[in-house]
């Protein structure tokens, strides 16, 4: 089975370097224009509940049925939501969070550990279900954080969360060997695979 993980297109917030988690902003005009219809129709596409992911899925896969997976929503930045690092240069809570390697919970938000558990649990269940049904392709449209969590948790070769950097509108392709998945819960990165 091939698994394709797409990041949504550009938004005004992401273009301005703002922390964009749960704020439900749409794609900006440039972000929508930069996306193009994919060369295949997956039938079903699994999406984050946030508008920017659903809009991106509609552009990439206009005929596909969107199946919303709430656990694929972006990281909850809490009090940092909508602000840039420059905005918070003198914010003590922000400095503590950054100095923790961004591992501590955001005030009013979630920790990276909570986020990873949420995303990876939902993703693993989706892969298990797709294998049971004999699916040939699994397609997901979500967020940078969601894709980072999934890639860190399951991709070979292994890399850290912050080492994965999907661009807006970008895609990771993974190959699912059922035996490898069942024994090690790992997926192989397909370099140069068409997304």
Short mmCIF file of the C-alpha atoms (twelve columns), coordinates in Angstrom:
data_MODEL
# 
_entry.id   MODEL 
# 
loop_
_atom_site.group_PDB 
_atom_site.id 
_atom_site.type_symbol 
_atom_site.label_atom_id 
_atom_site.label_alt_id 
_atom_site.label_comp_id 
_atom_site.label_asym_id 
_atom_site.label_seq_id 
_atom_site.Cartn_x 
_atom_site.Cartn_y 
_atom_site.Cartn_z 
_atom_site.pdbx_PDB_model_num 
ATOM 1   C CA . UNK A 1   0.000   0.000  0.000   1 
ATOM 2   C CA . UNK A 2   1.170   3.519  -0.813  1 
ATOM 3   C CA . UNK A 3   0.460   6.261  1.722   1 
ATOM 4   C CA . UNK A 4   0.507   9.894  0.605   1 
ATOM 5   C CA . UNK A 5   0.652   12.636 3.232   1 
ATOM 6   C CA . UNK A 6   -0.117  16.126 1.906   1 
ATOM 7   C CA . UNK A 7   0.324   19.409 3.741   1 
ATOM 8   C CA . UNK A 8   -2.312  22.044 3.059   1 
ATOM 9   C CA . UNK A 9   -1.523  25.057 0.874   1 
ATOM 10  C CA . UNK A 10  -0.296  28.460 1.997   1 
ATOM 11  C CA . UNK A 11  -2.367  30.653 4.327   1 
ATOM 12  C CA . UNK A 12  -1.875  34.295 5.250   1 
ATOM 13  C CA . UNK A 13  -0.665  33.203 8.720   1 
ATOM 14  C CA . UNK A 14  1.906   30.745 7.431   1 
ATOM 15  C CA . UNK A 15  3.121   33.339 4.932   1 
ATOM 16  C CA . UNK A 16  3.646   35.788 7.827   1 
ATOM 17  C CA . UNK A 17  5.490   33.318 10.065  1 
ATOM 18  C CA . UNK A 18  2.722   33.184 12.657  1 
ATOM 19  C CA . UNK A 19  1.981   30.142 14.789  1 
ATOM 20  C CA . UNK A 20  -1.063  28.609 13.155  1 
ATOM 21  C CA . UNK A 21  -2.675  25.748 14.987  1 
ATOM 22  C CA . UNK A 22  -6.375  25.681 15.764  1 
ATOM 23  C CA . UNK A 23  -7.313  29.039 14.191  1 
ATOM 24  C CA . UNK A 24  -9.523  28.051 11.279  1 
ATOM 25  C CA . UNK A 25  -8.168  30.301 8.540   1 
ATOM 26  C CA . UNK A 26  -8.700  29.554 4.839   1 
ATOM 27  C CA . UNK A 27  -6.066  29.227 2.162   1 
ATOM 28  C CA . UNK A 28  -4.883  32.565 0.842   1 
ATOM 29  C CA . UNK A 29  -5.411  33.242 -2.875  1 
ATOM 30  C CA . UNK A 30  -1.762  32.472 -3.671  1 
ATOM 31  C CA . UNK A 31  -1.979  29.244 -1.682  1 
ATOM 32  C CA . UNK A 32  -5.039  28.071 -3.592  1 
ATOM 33  C CA . UNK A 33  -3.443  28.987 -6.948  1 
ATOM 34  C CA . UNK A 34  -0.256  27.069 -6.112  1 
ATOM 35  C CA . UNK A 35  -2.154  23.793 -5.694  1 
ATOM 36  C CA . UNK A 36  -3.102  21.687 -8.704  1 
ATOM 37  C CA . UNK A 37  -5.321  18.695 -9.207  1 
ATOM 38  C CA . UNK A 38  -3.464  15.459 -8.444  1 
ATOM 39  C CA . UNK A 39  -2.956  13.022 -11.354 1 
ATOM 40  C CA . UNK A 40  -5.131  10.372 -9.666  1 
ATOM 41  C CA . UNK A 41  -8.452  10.094 -7.834  1 
ATOM 42  C CA . UNK A 42  -8.120  8.322  -4.475  1 
ATOM 43  C CA . UNK A 43  -11.878 7.891  -3.977  1 
ATOM 44  C CA . UNK A 44  -11.520 8.799  -0.288  1 
ATOM 45  C CA . UNK A 45  -9.197  11.340 1.293   1 
ATOM 46  C CA . UNK A 46  -8.705  11.647 5.054   1 
ATOM 47  C CA . UNK A 47  -8.560  15.261 6.197   1 
ATOM 48  C CA . UNK A 48  -8.079  17.427 9.227   1 
ATOM 49  C CA . UNK A 49  -11.284 19.179 10.274  1 
ATOM 50  C CA . UNK A 50  -9.693  22.600 9.668   1 
ATOM 51  C CA . UNK A 51  -10.756 24.584 6.622   1 
ATOM 52  C CA . UNK A 52  -7.319  24.997 5.050   1 
ATOM 53  C CA . UNK A 53  -6.864  21.214 4.860   1 
ATOM 54  C CA . UNK A 54  -10.372 20.597 3.509   1 
ATOM 55  C CA . UNK A 55  -9.958  23.337 0.872   1 
ATOM 56  C CA . UNK A 56  -6.618  21.872 -0.186  1 
ATOM 57  C CA . UNK A 57  -8.132  18.397 -0.478  1 
ATOM 58  C CA . UNK A 58  -10.921 19.786 -2.666  1 
ATOM 59  C CA . UNK A 59  -8.384  21.333 -5.063  1 
ATOM 60  C CA . UNK A 60  -6.084  18.293 -5.112  1 
ATOM 61  C CA . UNK A 61  -8.857  15.673 -5.295  1 
ATOM 62  C CA . UNK A 62  -12.056 17.391 -6.485  1 
ATOM 63  C CA . UNK A 63  -14.153 14.242 -6.779  1 
ATOM 64  C CA . UNK A 64  -12.969 12.483 -3.627  1 
ATOM 65  C CA . UNK A 65  -15.080 11.904 -0.548  1 
ATOM 66  C CA . UNK A 66  -13.511 13.751 2.390   1 
ATOM 67  C CA . UNK A 67  -13.421 11.812 5.648   1 
ATOM 68  C CA . UNK A 68  -12.700 14.158 8.561   1 
ATOM 69  C CA . UNK A 69  -10.349 12.828 11.244  1 
ATOM 70  C CA . UNK A 70  -10.490 15.219 14.238  1 
ATOM 71  C CA . UNK A 71  -7.181  13.906 15.639  1 
ATOM 72  C CA . UNK A 72  -5.376  15.232 12.538  1 
ATOM 73  C CA . UNK A 73  -6.028  18.872 13.530  1 
ATOM 74  C CA . UNK A 74  -2.867  20.934 13.911  1 
ATOM 75  C CA . UNK A 75  -0.944  21.392 17.187  1 
ATOM 76  C CA . UNK A 76  -2.738  23.572 19.755  1 
ATOM 77  C CA . UNK A 77  -0.417  26.537 20.363  1 
ATOM 78  C CA . UNK A 78  -2.724  27.978 23.039  1 
ATOM 79  C CA . UNK A 79  -1.597  31.487 24.076  1 
ATOM 80  C CA . UNK A 80  0.966   31.577 21.250  1 
ATOM 81  C CA . UNK A 81  -1.638  31.102 18.528  1 
ATOM 82  C CA . UNK A 82  -1.565  33.740 15.793  1 
ATOM 83  C CA . UNK A 83  1.634   35.373 17.056  1 
ATOM 84  C CA . UNK A 84  5.116   35.321 15.577  1 
ATOM 85  C CA . UNK A 85  8.381   34.721 17.420  1 
ATOM 86  C CA . UNK A 86  9.097   38.439 17.048  1 
ATOM 87  C CA . UNK A 87  5.755   39.302 18.675  1 
ATOM 88  C CA . UNK A 88  6.745   37.200 21.688  1 
ATOM 89  C CA . UNK A 89  10.420  38.149 21.972  1 
ATOM 90  C CA . UNK A 90  9.812   39.486 25.515  1 
ATOM 91  C CA . UNK A 91  7.232   36.881 26.558  1 
ATOM 92  C CA . UNK A 92  8.637   34.804 29.440  1 
ATOM 93  C CA . UNK A 93  6.254   31.891 28.796  1 
ATOM 94  C CA . UNK A 94  7.316   31.760 25.176  1 
ATOM 95  C CA . UNK A 95  11.026  31.782 26.088  1 
ATOM 96  C CA . UNK A 96  10.472  28.899 28.543  1 
ATOM 97  C CA . UNK A 97  8.665   26.920 25.828  1 
ATOM 98  C CA . UNK A 98  11.405  27.514 23.235  1 
ATOM 99  C CA . UNK A 99  14.171  26.726 25.751  1 
ATOM 100 C CA . UNK A 100 12.427  23.403 26.484  1 
ATOM 101 C CA . UNK A 101 12.948  22.483 22.826  1 
ATOM 102 C CA . UNK A 102 9.222   23.210 22.323  1 
ATOM 103 C CA . UNK A 103 8.444   20.115 24.396  1 
ATOM 104 C CA . UNK A 104 6.657   21.797 27.307  1 
ATOM 105 C CA . UNK A 105 2.921   22.446 27.022  1 
ATOM 106 C CA . UNK A 106 1.973   25.789 25.496  1 
ATOM 107 C CA . UNK A 107 -0.016  27.875 28.005  1 
ATOM 108 C CA . UNK A 108 -3.631  26.988 27.247  1 
ATOM 109 C CA . UNK A 109 -2.517  24.517 24.563  1 
ATOM 110 C CA . UNK A 110 -0.925  21.090 24.377  1 
ATOM 111 C CA . UNK A 111 2.528   19.544 24.724  1 
ATOM 112 C CA . UNK A 112 4.389   17.952 21.846  1 
ATOM 113 C CA . UNK A 113 4.015   14.580 23.560  1 
ATOM 114 C CA . UNK A 114 0.217   14.950 23.732  1 
ATOM 115 C CA . UNK A 115 0.120   16.038 20.104  1 
ATOM 116 C CA . UNK A 116 2.281   13.128 18.903  1 
ATOM 117 C CA . UNK A 117 0.127   10.631 20.792  1 
ATOM 118 C CA . UNK A 118 -3.064  12.083 19.289  1 
ATOM 119 C CA . UNK A 119 -1.834  12.135 15.680  1 
ATOM 120 C CA . UNK A 120 0.082   8.860  15.713  1 
ATOM 121 C CA . UNK A 121 -2.704  6.904  17.410  1 
ATOM 122 C CA . UNK A 122 -5.242  8.013  14.807  1 
ATOM 123 C CA . UNK A 123 -2.824  7.390  11.936  1 
ATOM 124 C CA . UNK A 124 -1.893  3.870  13.083  1 
ATOM 125 C CA . UNK A 125 -5.582  2.963  13.403  1 
ATOM 126 C CA . UNK A 126 -6.192  4.285  9.879   1 
ATOM 127 C CA . UNK A 127 -3.326  2.211  8.430   1 
ATOM 128 C CA . UNK A 128 -4.529  -0.913 10.254  1 
ATOM 129 C CA . UNK A 129 -8.038  -0.403 8.896   1 
ATOM 130 C CA . UNK A 130 -6.798  0.242  5.340   1 
ATOM 131 C CA . UNK A 131 -4.731  -2.956 5.419   1 
ATOM 132 C CA . UNK A 132 -7.731  -4.951 6.673   1 
ATOM 133 C CA . UNK A 133 -9.765  -3.617 3.743   1 
ATOM 134 C CA . UNK A 134 -6.999  -4.356 1.222   1 
ATOM 135 C CA . UNK A 135 -6.573  -0.713 0.161   1 
ATOM 136 C CA . UNK A 136 -3.855  0.037  -2.385  1 
ATOM 137 C CA . UNK A 137 -3.547  3.746  -1.553  1 
ATOM 138 C CA . UNK A 138 -4.194  5.865  1.538   1 
ATOM 139 C CA . UNK A 139 -4.293  9.668  1.160   1 
ATOM 140 C CA . UNK A 140 -4.249  12.234 3.939   1 
ATOM 141 C CA . UNK A 141 -4.363  16.059 3.823   1 
ATOM 142 C CA . UNK A 142 -3.426  17.785 7.056   1 
ATOM 143 C CA . UNK A 143 -0.815  20.092 8.576   1 
ATOM 144 C CA . UNK A 144 2.920   20.474 9.001   1 
ATOM 145 C CA . UNK A 145 2.782   19.338 12.623  1 
ATOM 146 C CA . UNK A 146 0.554   16.367 11.843  1 
ATOM 147 C CA . UNK A 147 2.863   15.192 9.064   1 
ATOM 148 C CA . UNK A 148 5.955   15.730 11.241  1 
ATOM 149 C CA . UNK A 149 4.443   13.626 14.036  1 
ATOM 150 C CA . UNK A 150 3.525   10.805 11.652  1 
ATOM 151 C CA . UNK A 151 6.882   10.841 9.880   1 
ATOM 152 C CA . UNK A 152 8.827   10.896 13.156  1 
ATOM 153 C CA . UNK A 153 6.712   8.085  14.552  1 
ATOM 154 C CA . UNK A 154 6.630   5.714  11.601  1 
ATOM 155 C CA . UNK A 155 9.006   6.615  8.739   1 
ATOM 156 C CA . UNK A 156 12.195  4.830  7.749   1 
ATOM 157 C CA . UNK A 157 14.795  6.201  7.630   1 
ATOM 158 C CA . UNK A 158 14.131  7.584  11.106  1 
ATOM 159 C CA . UNK A 159 14.432  11.317 11.769  1 
ATOM 160 C CA . UNK A 160 13.373  13.644 14.565  1 
ATOM 161 C CA . UNK A 161 10.154  15.668 14.592  1 
ATOM 162 C CA . UNK A 162 11.831  18.936 13.612  1 
ATOM 163 C CA . UNK A 163 13.924  17.252 10.905  1 
ATOM 164 C CA . UNK A 164 10.811  16.742 8.780   1 
ATOM 165 C CA . UNK A 165 9.831   20.024 7.103   1 
ATOM 166 C CA . UNK A 166 6.957   19.625 4.649   1 
ATOM 167 C CA . UNK A 167 6.418   22.788 2.570   1 
ATOM 168 C CA . UNK A 168 2.923   24.181 2.044   1 
ATOM 169 C CA . UNK A 169 1.307   21.992 -0.601  1 
ATOM 170 C CA . UNK A 170 4.109   19.421 -0.261  1 
ATOM 171 C CA . UNK A 171 3.756   15.671 0.089   1 
ATOM 172 C CA . UNK A 172 5.500   12.682 1.621   1 
ATOM 173 C CA . UNK A 173 5.072   9.257  0.022   1 
ATOM 174 C CA . UNK A 174 5.420   6.123  2.131   1 
ATOM 175 C CA . UNK A 175 5.372   2.465  1.201   1 
ATOM 176 C CA . UNK A 176 3.592   0.129  3.592   1 
ATOM 177 C CA . UNK A 177 4.962   -3.405 3.668   1 
ATOM 178 C CA . UNK A 178 2.395   -5.271 5.751   1 
ATOM 179 C CA . UNK A 179 4.948   -7.497 7.504   1 
ATOM 180 C CA . UNK A 180 7.144   -4.520 8.441   1 
ATOM 181 C CA . UNK A 181 4.106   -2.608 9.673   1 
ATOM 182 C CA . UNK A 182 2.831   -5.514 11.760  1 
ATOM 183 C CA . UNK A 183 6.204   -6.276 13.361  1 
ATOM 184 C CA . UNK A 184 7.819   -2.839 13.727  1 
ATOM 185 C CA . UNK A 185 5.094   -0.271 12.976  1 
ATOM 186 C CA . UNK A 186 7.356   1.271  10.327  1 
ATOM 187 C CA . UNK A 187 6.821   2.592  6.785   1 
ATOM 188 C CA . UNK A 188 9.469   3.218  4.110   1 
ATOM 189 C CA . UNK A 189 9.889   6.649  2.535   1 
ATOM 190 C CA . UNK A 190 9.518   6.535  -1.257  1 
ATOM 191 C CA . UNK A 191 12.093  8.997  -2.585  1 
ATOM 192 C CA . UNK A 192 11.033  10.735 -5.774  1 
ATOM 193 C CA . UNK A 193 7.551   9.203  -5.694  1 
ATOM 194 C CA . UNK A 194 4.898   11.241 -7.509  1 
ATOM 195 C CA . UNK A 195 2.520   12.979 -5.163  1 
# 
